Amino acid sequence: MNRAAAGSILLAYCVLIFLLSSRSQPPVPMTFPAEDKLIHAAAYGLMGLLSWMTFSRAQRPLDVVFFVCVCFCSLYGLSDEWHQSFVSGRDASAGDWLADTLGGFLVSTFLLRRARRQ
């Protein structure tokens, strides 16, 4: 997959997260405490994968790709929490932002270690 295609998929995923965050109620009912943190971590873990697929195509050192991916996930998560603060029925949460960042970090760490072994 080329960089433009990977970037397009990443952009579409960011739009999807924005649209889901624009809803007054989360699309998934919560069935146990902290379930939303797991959902955030998983969603931003996927974003970490998509951002790695996009930014690793730029032929940069792996440490730079890792840093950019984690920063991208964290900053998008922060902007998403800010966006939710304006949506009726939703609020901004530092815990959700930390879960976003952790999800992106964990997947990016896995991909960095995997790439170094190859």
Phi, psi and omega in degrees: 000134180277171185296321181295318179294316179297318178296324178294320178294317177299315179298316179298321179293320176297320177296318178301314178298318178300315181295318178294325179287343180279350180279145180293328178243139175302147183289348182240125177291140180277129183250346177209158182301141178068011177300324180297328179292321177295320179295316177300313181298319179293316181297318181277342168295317175297321177297323176299318177297312181295323178290323176298316178299327180280306189281338178286345179283352184276003179057047177254161175302148184301324179296325178291316178300315179302310182299315180296318180296313181295317178297319180300311181298316182294315181291323176293320177299319178297317179293326178292320177295320177297316178302316181295336180294343179261356183266127179301131180087354180242164176213165177275143182222124176296326178297320177295318179297318178295322177295321176301310182297318180297318178300313178296320180296313183297314180292319178296323176296315177301314182292324177297312180297320178296317180293325179291331180284339184279000000 
